[in-house]
Amino acid sequence: MSTLLLLILLQVLLLLLFLFLLLLLLLLLLLLLLLLLLLLLLLLLLLLLLLLLLLLLLLLLLLLLLLLLLLLLLLLLLKYFYHYT
């Protein structure tokens, strides 16, 4: 009788251990998923920053082009002015 009780107890303990390990595994998986999500978010942020930088660069280039055009216009105007005086 006592051995049977011991066997049942052992089985229950094994089952509890198995459940505990399963829970631990699930928790680990959840943690991994969270980490992956965080990494993805960071990557997205980095991409956004890069895009912003690119936009800024483009704006700067456009400004430079505009300045160059203005300078050219001024030069043409000066040439025209000196031509007719």
QUIHU-V47624 format. One record per residue. N is the residue number from 0. D_CENTER is the distance of its C-alpha to the mean C-alpha in whole Angstrom. Layout:
[[N,D_CENTER] [N,D_CENTER]]
//
This chain:
[[0,63] [1,61] [2,59] [3,58] [4,57] [5,55] [6,54] [7,52] [8,51] [9,49] [10,48] [11,46] [12,45] [13,43] [14,42] [15,40] [16,39] [17,37] [18,36] [19,34] [20,33] [21,31] [22,30] [23,28] [24,27] [25,25] [26,24] [27,22] [28,21] [29,19] [30,18] [31,16] [32,15] [33,14] [34,12] [35,11] [36,9] [37,8] [38,6] [39,5] [40,4] [41,3] [42,2] [43,2] [44,4] [45,5] [46,6] [47,8] [48,9] [49,11] [50,12] [51,14] [52,15] [53,16] [54,18] [55,20] [56,21] [57,22] [58,24] [59,25] [60,27] [61,28] [62,30] [63,31] [64,33] [65,34] [66,36] [67,37] [68,39] [69,40] [70,42] [71,43] [72,45] [73,46] [74,48] [75,49] [76,51] [77,52] [78,54] [79,55] [80,56] [81,58] [82,59] [83,61] [84,63]]
//
